[in-house]
């Protein structure tokens, strides 16, 4: 089953918006970082044999990057930025797990 990455991007944005609330007005400008999270999801989808360490590194990199962007771009507190980044990543992982159940072991 193919993943509709446009739909996933919308879910990522909704997840972040749900966490940051009124700060979404500023956070929505982080479109480059949202695109990077989607690109990471696409990489996971293509690499059906990704090692756990590689996945963990990719996840950490993407979450930390989004946290930094949200803190800088939108003036969001570190705790809220961390929650928003985790929510964004969860939206990507949900899509990959649905399309590629075999990857569920590392996700």
HELIX and SHEET records of a PDB file:
HELIX    1   1 UNK A    5  UNK A   20  1                                  16    
HELIX    2   2 UNK A   21  UNK A   23  5                                   3    
HELIX    3   3 UNK A   24  UNK A   27  1                                   4    
HELIX    4   4 UNK A   31  UNK A   46  1                                  16    
HELIX    5   5 UNK A   52  UNK A   74  1                                  23    
HELIX    6   6 UNK A   78  UNK A   99  1                                  22    
HELIX    7   7 UNK A  101  UNK A  105  5                                   5    
END                                                                             
